[in-house]
């Protein structure tokens, strides 16, 4: 029975996986073609392995600078999001007062507000702090993702026996010592899981850098892809080549970290 179920699952999933893979195939093969070849046969294989599109893209656009900008913003903002989210979750877990509950309600409301609705007030706030058109301003904006980190981390923290905290307090450990020495090592799986989710968000985000970044030397990789889209005509080989360059690091990162995503979410969903 199990073998039959496995066969049926494979019969259903393989065609679905093939359908999902068609856009990736389309983009990848067309990076090895010229514009006339793409127009003549969009889904056909290239006549040869021509990597001139990649060479031209790296020559024409500051890809390395944009990559370093994206990496800097991503690493710093994700590290701060995980720190703020985990500390907030720890504080909410051990807090019992009305103020703690009130702050929890505020966090829930903030989580439900769409980010697009706050772009105008955020722009005015960052303009007043002289952070518009700066990478540091992007990092400040991405710190709003700490709310998402908080909700996932606190669910995972509830699986930790409270007796561990009480024993540490009896031994004289401070709240910060408990957080650093006990909580952080125990919640490492969910930190990796949340870090992967936030990395995909920051890496692929378009609207935030498009609104708050103007200087070409501070653009992220996603903005470089947008620069290949013209008003009246589009250089499709360059556009698809840029898309592959932007997607490749994220795909590799996701493949390496995917087992941590599953383990972190599954462990956090089971009490005890």
URTACOR-V823509 format. One record per run of one state. SS is the DSSP state (H for helix, E for strand, - for the rest). FROM is the first residue (numbers start at 1). TO is the last residue. If there is no record, write none. Layout:
SS_FROM_TO + SS_FROM_TO
//
This chain:
-_1_1 + H_2_30 + -_31_34 + H_35_40 + -_41_51 + H_52_60 + -_61_62 + H_63_94 + -_95_97 + H_98_112 + -_113_114 + H_115_128 + -_129_134 + H_135_157 + -_158_161 + H_162_170 + -_171_174 + H_175_186 + -_187_187 + H_188_204 + -_205_206 + H_207_212 + -_213_215 + H_216_218 + -_219_220 + H_221_227 + -_228_235 + H_236_268 + -_269_272
//
